[in-house]
Amino acid sequence: MSETKAELLIATAIIIRSTSYLFASNLIHIMGPFNILSLRFALAFMLMAIVFHKKIMNASRQTIKHSAVLGVLLTLTMACELTGFRLTDAGITSFLENVSIVLVPLLNGIITQKRPSGEVIACGMICLAGVGFLTLSNGLQGLNIGSFFGIGAAFVYANFIIFTGRFAVHDDPTTLSILQLAFVAIFSTCFSFGFENFALPTTGMQLLSFVLLAIVYSCFGFTLQSVGQKYVDVSKAGLLCAVSPLVVTFIGVILLGESLGFDKIIGGILILAGICTLVYRQGKALK
C-alpha cells in the first residue's frame, strides 16, 4: 500500500470516529463511561469475529500481547475523554485531547531517542492553534477538574498512536485491531462492575446509538487506523488527528445549525495548512 493511500485510510478512520460524539452524547449522561465502552466494544468484537474468525484463531502470542497493550491504552483514552465531556465544556475537552498532535512526535522522539524534526513540530503547533480557534470559543473559562481528564486523554492517546504504529509493522493490523476491541470490552466491563452501576440500554434510541457506535465507529474506525499506520510515520499519523475537531465543527454547522464564525474559519484553514504543508514537504523530500 502506498503512503498516500495509508494516510487517506487514517484520515477516513478519524473522520468516521469524529461523528461518534453525536451518538455518545445521547448516552454519557445516562450510563457510565466504562459501561458504554463495555457494551460498544463487546458488540463490535463479536461482529468482527464472525467475519474474521480465521484470523483470530491464527493470531500469534505476540499479536495477542500487543493487542492487550493497545486495549489498555484505548480504554483509558476513551474513559478520560467521556469523563471529560461529562465534567467540563466539550470545547475545552476537545482542545486538550488534541494536544496529542504535539505529544506524539515528542514522546516518539523520547522512545526512539531521535529528535523530531522542526518541520513536524512547527506543523503540529499550527494544527494545535487551529484546534484552539475551533474549540475555545469561550477561552479557557471552562477549565475545571474535568480538564485533567482531557489532558490525560491526550497523553494516553498519543501513546496509543505510537504503539499502534510500532506493532502494526510486525503484526497483521486487522487481527491486531480486532483483538484490541476484545480487550477494550474486557477491561471496560471490569471497571464498570467495579466503579459504576452496570446497565443495559432500554430505549430504542439507546439501542440504535450502541449499534451505530459498534458497527460504524468501532469496527471500521479502529481497523482502518491500524491498517493505515502500518505504512505511515507515527508523527504524521498524530498530526492527522487534527482532522477530528474540523469534522466535528463541520457537522455542527451543517447538521446542528451552529454558526460558522470567523474563528472557526481561521481554525479550519490553520489545520488544513499544517497537515498539507507536512504532507507536501515530506513528499517532496522523498522525491
N, C-alpha and C positions, 0 to 999 in steps of 0.2 A: 504494500500500500504506500502511495506517495505521502509526503509530509503534508501537502496541501489538503488531500482528502482526509487525512487524520485530524487536521485542525478543524475541518468542517464537521467531522463527527463529534469532536469535543464541544464545539460551539452549539451544535444541534442538541447534544445532551444537556447542556447548560440552559438552553432556551426552553427545552421540554420541562426541566425541573423548575425553572423560574415560575411557570404558570401554576405550579402546585400550591403556591401560597394562597390562591383563591379558594382552594378546597380545604387546605389545612386550617384556614381561619374559621371555617364553619365548625371545627371540632375542638380547637385548642381551649376554648372557654367551657367546654362540656366534659372533656376527658383529659387525663393527664398526658404529658408528652411521651412518656415511655409506653403508656397504654396505646396511644396512636401508632407509634413506631412498631410495637409488637404485632398488632393486627395487620398493619400495612405491609410489613416486610415478610410476615409469615405467608400471607396470600400471594405476594409476588414470588417468593421462592417456590411455592407449590406449583404455580403456573409455569414457571421456567423449568422446574424439574420434570414436568410432564413432557415438555418439548425436547429438553436436552438431557434426558436421563442417562444416556450412554456416556456423555462427557463427565457427568457427576460420578458415575460408577468407576470410571477410569482415572479419576483425579489422583495425583501423586500426594504423598505425605507432605512434601514441601508446599504444594499448592494449597492444601488444607490449612497448614500453619500460616501461610501468608494471608489467606482469606480471613482467618481468625483475627490477625493483627488489624487488617483493614476494617473488619466488623466492629472491633472495639473503637477505633478512631471515628468511624462513621456514626456509631451510636452516640458517642459523646458529642460530636459535632451537631447532630440534629436535635439532641436533647437540649444543648445550650441554646441553639437557635430558637426552638419552640418556647423555651422558658423565657428567653429574652423578649420575644414578641408578646408574651403574656404580661411581663412586668414593666416594660418601658415602651416608648414610642417606636413604631415599626421602622421609621426612617433612621433613627439612631442605631437600632439593631442591625439594619441592612448595611449601614455605613461601616460600623465596627467589624462586622463579619467579613466585609470585603477588604479589610486591612490585609487579609491573606494574600492579596495581589502583590504586596511588597514583601510579606513574610516568606513567601515560597522561595524566591531566589536567595534571600538572606540565610534561611535555615538550610537550604540545599547546599549553599556555599560552606556552611559550618560542617555539615555531614560529609561532603566530598572533599573538604579542605581546598576548595577552589573559589577564588573571589569572583562573585558575579560581575558581569561587565557593567560599565557605567551606562551603556545603552539600555540594558534591561531595567536597571534601577530607575533611570530617567523616565522611560515609558511607563513603568509601574506607577511612579508618582503622578504622572499626567492622568492616568486612568483613575487613580485614587481621588485626585482632585475632581474629576468628572463625576465620580460616585458621590462625592460630597455635595456638588451642585444639585444632583438628582434627589438626594435623600434628606439633606439637612435644611429643609425649608424654614424651620424654626430655630436654626442654630443648634447649640448644644444644651438648650434649656431642658430637654427631656432626660439628661443624664441622671441615673439613679443606680440602685443595686442591680437592676436588670442589665445595665450596660456592661457589667463584668461578665455576664453570660455571653454577650455579643463578642467581647474580646476573646473569651475562652473558645468560642466557636471559630473565630479567625485562626487562632493558634493551632487548634486541633485539625481544622480543615486543611491548613497549609501542610501539615504533616501527612494527612491523608493523600493529598495530591502527590507529594514527593514519593511516598512509599508505593502508591499505585503505579507511578512511572517506573520505579525500580523493579517491582515484582512483575509487571506486565511484560518486561523484556524477557524474562526467563520462564514464565508460566503462560499457559493458554489463557488469554484475557477473558474469554467468555466463561470458562469454568471458574476462574478467579472471581468474577463479578457475581455469578450465581451463588456460589458458596458464601460469598460475602453477605448476600441477602439473608441466608440462613442464620449466620452468626449474629447479624443485627437483630433478627427476630428473637433469637435465644437470649441474648444479653438484655434486650429491652423487656422481654417477658419477666426475667428475673428481677430487674429493677422495678418493674411495675408492681409485681406482687409484694416486693419488699417495702416500697415507699408510697404507693398510690392505692386507690381503690379501683381494682381492675374491673372494667365494664365492657360490655359488647354494644355495638351500635344498635339503636332501636328504631329510629325513624328512617323513612325512605331516603331522605337527603343524606343522612349519615352513611347509609349503606352505599349510595351512589358515590359519595366522596371517597370512601375507602377503596372501592373497586377502581376508580379512576387513578387514585394515588398509587395503587399497587400495579396496575397494568401499564399505564402510560408513563408515570413518573419514576417508578422504581425499576420495573423490568427493562424498559428501553433506556431511560436516562443514565443509569449507572453502568449498564452493559456497554453502551456506546462510548462512554468516557473511558472505561478500561481498555477497550479495543483501540481507541484513538491514542491513548497515552503510550502505547507500545512504540509509536513512531514519532512522538513529539517530545521535545525537550521540556522538562518539568517547569522551567521558568516561563516558557511561553504558554504552557497549559494553565499556570496560575494567573497569567495576565488575561487569558480568555474568560476568567471568572467575572470580569468587569461587564461582560455581556448581560449577566443576570439582572442587576438593577435597571439596566437600559430596557430590557424586555418588560420588567415589572411596571416601569413608568409608561411604556407604550400601551400595555394592557389597561392601565388605569385611565389613560386618556381616551382610548378607543372604546373600551367596553364599559367603564365605570363613569365616564363623563367628567373626569378630573381635568382641571385647567392645564394647558401647556404654557407655562410661564417661561420667561427669558432665562431663568436659572436652569431649567430643565433642558432647554435647547443648548445652552453652553455646556452643560454636563454631558449630553449625548455626543456633541462634537468632540469634546476632550477625550472621551472613552474611545470613540472610533479613531481619533488621531493617534492615540497611544498604541492601540493594537495594530493599526495599519502601518504605522511607522516601523514598529519592530519587525513585523512580517516582511515588509519591503526591504529593510536593511539587512536582515538575515538572509533573505532570498538572494539579494544582490551579492552578499559575501560568499554564498555557496557557489554562485556562478563564477 
